[in-house]
Amino acid sequence: MIKFFRRIRQKLLSENKFSKHLIYAFGEIILVVIGILIALQINTWNQERINSLEEQRIFQDLSEELEFNKFLLQYGSNTMLEVLAATERILSRINDIEYNYSEKIFNQDLDKLTWVWVSGRPTTLYDVLSASGDFKLISSPVLRKKLADLKRNQESLIKFEEIQNRFVDEQVRPFLNRNTDRTKVRSVFNNGAKRVTIHHNSVFPSNSEKLFQNREFANLLTDLNFFTSRIEVNYKRLHMDIAQIDSIVHAKYPDLEPKKFNPY
């Protein structure tokens, strides 16, 4: 096409028809500009298609990571609720001698005082996407903000879990080792992450009544209850973040089916 216009232009110049030459030259320029615009548009469409496919891949990875996070948070929340219930039952018995509390339940609760769990993870898909520059491929600004909120709340959870775990390892366990018989009840993980409580006979006499009158024990329980409560607050925030992100992802890709996480 360009050669065709060039031949016409040369013929017009040779025939000294300058005005018509200008018209054809202008037409040639217009044609070139249109061609460039069409090429740019096609390139834009191709890039948008590639970005859409990449975004869908990111959403698939995100959905599967969220499934794993749901498991960690749900198991962690269930564990911390058991710890909270155990501290509250023992404190109720300390403050009320008439509180109905069997020796068997007390020994189970002593074991639960040492339960810990780690749900927060230092590296997430948010970090990977940010480091690679792929975070900008997520077209939804609302989703980008919610992912940032999720990352911030995960970092907060890591700090509170570290505080609680350190308190259990450095304060609660040493006290229980000095003052209780921890061989009566032990918890083990069975089938992946399923916790099972096992009861054993013991040669050591019970000293529960002394513990119920021990001020240090009561103070440890109060602190443990406080630290554990703060973790549970973080779990609730993260559950809300994940639910909102799930809603955004499935609104855009309703046919997306993440692989369910099964630890067992």
Buried (B, 14 or more C-beta within 10 A) or exposed (E): EEEEBEEBBEEBEEEEEEEBBEEBBEEBEEEEEEEEEEEEEEEEEEEEEEBEEEBBEBBBBBBBBBBBBBBBBEBBBEBBEBBBEBBEBBBEBBEEEEEEBEEEBBBBBBBBBBBBBEBBBEEBBBEBBBEEEBBEBBEBEEBBEBBBBBBEBBEBBBEBBEEBBEBBEEBBBEBBEEBBBBEBBEBEEEEEEEBEEEEEEEEEEBEBEEBBEBEEBBEBBEBBBEBBBBBBEBBEBBBBBBEBBBEBBBEEBEEBEBEEBEEE
